């Protein structure tokens, strides 16, 4: 098989149908860019879950009178509540956080924000921070143990708060994958149409080659390579777009919550690794679409 013939035919096809080629590349790039965004969302969800898996607690907030009178959990009400929690086999440990300690942590979390300036230690309750031995059954056990207990203001399960974050990230993932699917359909149709048009415009020379003994695979190969090239170029553009979006948009968007440790930051290595997946995906989808089109609709 003469490589110079294949190369010449590929370049000819790309130049001859330049507008359709550009449209196919851009559509593929957008589709793969959305796929990459979805993959980054999945990676962020997994990393966030691993961060919170051993950090989630149940907080038993004490009433204002108990919080103000007991600064080290030595009074009967606080010690009784703490002993009740520690006696549960579903509880790993219990740590007391006074109003002053809660205020200091509040200042660290909201440093530089106006809410940090107006907060006072007296406005924050003392808390029994419960680390669970069983994340699934432990929270409900704590709720039942603290229900209607004297000195208990409220019970807060951090999983409820984090669950909303996971729901948001999952929503971003689902939306991006749905949009990627729509764009992928458009890209597949463009690839198919481009291959058909390219084959039609070169039907005469392909017919001559078949008459002199060229195999069908030999005459189809340039069209397949055209499709793969556009898929790879689209993947490269998608990768460049993801890297650019990280520095121009994503870093600023996630700066606050990432610095506070709510979710892990999306690093450049994460984006580069995701981009590596896009190259074979783009090439494979374009190649398969081109091959199926040639087999079903084009006789070359």
Secondary structure, 3 states (H helix, E strand, C coil): CCHHHHHHHHHHHHHHCHHHHHHHHHHHHHHHHHHHHHHHHHHHHHHHHHHHCCCCEEEEEECHHHHHHCCCCCCHHHHHHHHHHHCCCCEEEEEEECHHHHHHHHHHHCCCCHHHHHCCHHHCCCEEEEEECCCCCHHHHHHHHHCCCCCEEEEEEHHHHHHHHHHHHHHHHHHHHHHHHHHHHHHHHHHHHHHHHHHHHCHHHHHHHHHCCCCHHHHHHHHHHHHHHHHHHHHHHHHHHHHHHHHHHHHHHHHHHHHCCCCCCCCHHHHHHHHHHHHHHHHHHHHHHHHHHHHHHCCC
